[in-house]
């Protein structure tokens, strides 16, 4: 499959419960992750993670599906057209 450049935005509402599961999923797809920035947003009591990825649509779908199935996690993504 052809890889494309893209991003993934992740919001974690309950860090203690969800972060270990998120980190496990991210490590499984680490070969396609180019950069990761994680920020605690104390005012909203959540965590925000932004990923830059270089992966196929199938791989991105598998990653975001796994992340989206974690309770308290919201995920959105996009890939470049080419």
C-alpha positions as CSV (number, residue, x, y, z in Angstrom):
1,X,0.0,0.0,0.0
2,X,1.1,3.5,-0.8
3,X,2.0,5.7,2.3
4,X,0.8,9.3,2.6
5,X,1.6,12.1,5.0
6,X,-1.1,13.1,7.5
7,X,-2.0,13.9,11.0
8,X,-3.9,12.5,13.9
9,X,-5.5,14.5,16.8
10,X,-6.2,12.7,20.0
11,X,-8.0,14.0,23.1
12,X,-7.8,11.9,26.3
13,X,-10.4,12.8,28.9
14,X,-9.2,10.5,31.7
15,X,-5.4,10.3,31.6
16,X,-5.1,7.7,34.3
17,X,-7.6,5.3,32.8
18,X,-6.9,5.8,29.1
19,X,-3.3,6.9,28.6
20,X,-1.7,3.5,29.0
21,X,-4.1,2.0,26.4
22,X,-3.4,5.0,24.0
23,X,0.4,4.6,24.5
24,X,0.2,0.8,23.8
25,X,-1.7,1.5,20.5
26,X,0.7,4.2,19.5
27,X,3.7,1.9,20.1
28,X,2.1,-0.8,17.9
29,X,2.1,1.7,15.0
30,X,5.3,3.5,15.8
31,X,6.9,2.8,12.5
32,X,4.4,5.1,10.8
33,X,4.6,7.9,13.3
34,X,7.0,10.7,12.3
35,X,6.4,13.1,15.2
36,X,4.4,13.2,18.5
37,X,3.5,16.2,20.6
38,X,1.6,15.7,23.8
39,X,0.3,18.5,25.9
40,X,-1.6,18.4,29.2
41,X,-4.5,20.9,29.2
42,X,-5.0,21.4,32.9
43,X,-7.9,23.9,32.6
44,X,-10.0,21.2,30.9
45,X,-8.5,18.3,32.8
46,X,-7.5,16.4,29.6
47,X,-4.5,15.6,27.4
48,X,-4.0,16.5,23.8
49,X,-1.7,14.5,21.5
50,X,-0.9,15.5,17.9
51,X,0.8,13.0,15.6
52,X,2.4,13.5,12.2
53,X,2.1,10.2,10.4
54,X,3.4,8.7,7.1
55,X,1.2,5.6,6.6
56,X,-1.3,3.9,4.3
57,X,-5.0,4.5,4.6
58,X,-5.4,1.0,5.9
59,X,-2.8,1.5,8.6
60,X,-4.3,4.8,9.6
61,X,-7.8,3.3,9.8
62,X,-6.5,0.5,12.0
63,X,-4.7,2.9,14.3
64,X,-7.6,5.4,14.6
65,X,-10.1,2.6,15.0
66,X,-8.1,1.1,17.9
67,X,-7.8,4.6,19.5
68,X,-11.4,5.5,19.0
69,X,-12.5,2.3,20.8
70,X,-10.8,3.4,24.0
71,X,-13.3,4.9,26.4
72,X,-12.8,8.6,27.0
73,X,-10.7,9.1,23.8
74,X,-11.7,11.2,20.8
75,X,-9.6,10.9,17.6
76,X,-9.7,12.7,14.3
77,X,-7.3,12.2,11.3
78,X,-6.6,13.2,7.8
79,X,-4.1,12.2,5.0
80,X,-2.7,14.3,2.2
81,X,-4.2,13.7,-1.2
82,X,-0.8,12.5,-2.6
